[in-house]
Amino acid sequence: MTSEVLIIGGGVIGLAIAVELKLRGAKVTVFCHDYQAAATHAAAGMLAPDAENIPNEAMRSLCRRSRALYPDWTRKLADLTGLNTGYWPCGILAPVYEGQGDKVNASPLPSPDSPYWLNQVAIHQYQPGLGAEVVGGWWYPEDGQVDNRALARVLWTAAESLGVELKDGIKVEAFLQQQGEVIGVQTNIGTIHADHYVLATGAWSNTLIPLPVRPRKGQMLSVRVPDFIPELPLTRVLFGENIYIVPRRDRTIIIGATSEDVGFTPHNTPAGIQTLLQQAINLYPQLQDYPIQQFWWGFRPATPDELPILGTSHCQNLTLATGHYRNGILLAPITAALIADLIWQQKSDPILSNFYYTRFHTQSSTPSRMVTHFSIPQTPHSALPTQHSPLTIAGRTFQSRLMTGTGKYRSIEEMQQSIIASGCEIVTVAVRRVQTKAPGHQGLAEALDWTKIWMLPNTAGCATAEEAIRVARLGREMAKLLGQEDNNFIKLEVIPDPKYLLPDPIGTLQAAEQLVKEGFAVLPYINADPMLAKRLEEIGCATVMPLASPIGSGQGLKTTANIQIIIENASIPVVVDAGIGSPSEAAQAMELGADALLINSAIALAKNPPAMAQAMNLAAVAGRLAYLAGRMPLKTYASASSPLTGTIN
């Protein structure tokens, strides 16, 4: 039993969980960054597990169970607050157009409450005013609707009246973790602690934890039935092809919704609204004469399989309740009950196993295709210089002094082969791209064996110190999700210039100072600036990573003199990063005394990346051994290789 619960997210899901936990005796606090911006306010409130013909059996069962809870749940909320949620089991009619013969003949998925097929005559009698192209339709009597905005207000009022501490305007910036537990959250008002935490931030969830939840924008509008029409002409939801029309008892009619994969791009667009109006008027023509009330948009939290993420997380005191996509309103009561059972009674309903976040990490970490292993010639240990020692960064030891990346490869298989061939033990990953389908990053979490490779999350793509700090925190969570609980490494990149991609020294220093304070092992990417390198060492960075030449340029060592100064004055490892294009340049950098190299483009863009990866490995080894062995002194004049004494005349 957990007494103090902090719920992050003040939409319908977060508030429903808060009310349920409070009724069971928990002390509950809800943090909401912007209550009015929650996806809850942008929904239509349909309760349509049958009309949507949800193909996933577990999801269909979850939705139907939640719909069954709605009558008692909304009645309980009304008793607590005296307010009406607008729950209306009005049924849903799914018209079929001429030319959609497959829908006429197709039977809906099995349901305990079978839908009814209405032919052309019956459907126009049952719902007058439908478009002439409607030739029939399915009637789902058990589906219905709720006024989502009214529901949100009622839940907020219920939580408030029960004594839930509601804090709007609080922005959670990061989870603070230690040994598999959340020990607090960092917010815009300081660090806050609780016994248990619930993540219910919808489309914004992956700003705190690297979950595969992405915003899916939906545009909507409403019209109003004119007052001169005495009776409501529409008293059931119409669920058409890419359109739905939801009548409210207050004469408002909701029309929605587009589905756009455009990130968090705000605002309504003429094209989006035009599409909705055309489809809605085609389905129910008299809408064209009704006055428009309002336009709005929102962001649905979509996962790759369009199923929610519910239940336990990688931290034993952090529970996940997010990714509900189009069914957040429908699933609110069942989510609240299941999550409250899990937290308050440590009771896990079997259905939750279908919605754990771990389903996105179930693929084998070993590549499915056979990969080529390149053997590295081994030198007998006795032949190595006595000074030979492993690379140590922030107390962690590595045998390889070559680090590689994951970007720019032509395929995931090529990346896998190259990393194996390189013999590297550290692989850097762009936090902002790891969940995308960009080449070289698709399925990255499953493509590499993170039990053998140390992840180095990086803040590539960040233009400011503030942005880099936020992404660094996300990177730490990503490493933990992949099993590296004690990984606090971050490759810090602050690059505001999109043309030359040169790091910002001021932003880098500012971000490094904050991240060091937060316990990160910071590996900052910098210009070859000896003064900046020394300052970064003084504030506690784990390494410095000066560039050899502009990133991705392949120009080789253009900053040799400055890198030598950095090496001479550093008491932390110096990792030469960016610009190296060939093994000879890699060897040269190591001969200068660099402790390690980070090479990505030269490998990924080679004609044969795995072969180039092996070559870079050999170059790093050769360069390091050459540095340790000591170069012969330079001489002005020639010196014979063979002694001149004792020769035969």
Secondary structure, DSSP 8 states (H G I E B T S, - for coil): --SEEEEE--SHHHHHHHHHHHHTT-EEEEEES-GGGSGGGG---EE-TTTTT---HHHHHHHHHHHHHHHHHHHHHHHHHS-----B---EEEEEETT-HHHHH------SS--EEEEHHHHHHHSTT--TTEEEEEEETT-EE--HHHHHHHHHHHHHHHT-EEEET--EEEEEEETTEEEEEEETTEEE--SEEEE--GGGGGGTS--S-EEEEEEEEEEE--TTS-S-S--SEEEETTEEEEE-TTSEEEEE---B--TT--S--HHHHHHHHHHHHHHSGGGGGS-EEEEEEEEEEE-TTS--EEEE-SSTTEEEEE--GGGHHHHHHHHHHHHHHHHHS----GGGGGS-GGGGG-S-SS-SS-----------GGGS-TT---EEETTEEES--EEE---S-SSHHHHHHHHHHHT-SEEEEETTTTTS--TTTTTHHHHS-TTTSEEEEE-TT--SHHHHHHHHHHHHHHHHHTT-TT--EEEE-----TTT----HHHHHHHHHHHHHTT-EEEEEE-S-HHHHHHHHHTT-S-BEEBSSSTT-----S-HHHHHHHHHH-SS-BEEES---SHHHHHHHHHTT-SEEEE-HHHHTSSSHHHHHHHHHHHHHHHHHHHHH------SS---SS-STT---
